[in-house]
Amino acid sequence: MEIKRKGSRKIKKEVYLGLRRKVSVLGIGLLRNRSITGSDY
């Protein structure tokens, strides 16, 4: 049971970090687009 719990927690953490990385990359991309084009997003 303990090993299973740790495993699920690790997977959740990896998924969470992956989502955070994606969000940050998207955010940076949007900011770059906004600064380059100067249009209102």
N, C-alpha and C positions, 0 to 999 in steps of 0.2 A: 504493500500500500504506500509506504513512504517513497519508494523509488518512483512509483507511478505518479504520485503527487508532484515530486520534484520535476519529473519529465514534463508534465503538463504545464507547470509553471514556466519552465525554460522555453517551451514552444510558444506560450503566450507572450513571454518577454521578447522573443525573436520577432514574432508577428508585430508586436507593438512597436519595436524599434524600426522594423521595415516600413510600417505605415508612417511613422514620424519622419523617416528619411525621405519617403516619397512626397509627403506634404511639404517638407522644407524645400525639396528640389523644385516642386511645382510653384511654391511661393516665390522662390528666387527667380524662376523663369518668368513669372508674371511681372515681378518688379522690373526685371531687365527689359521685358517687352514694353512696359509702361514708360520706362525712361527713354528707350530708343525711339518708339513711335510717338510718344507724347499724347496719345489719345486717352480718353477716359474709359477705364475698364471697370 
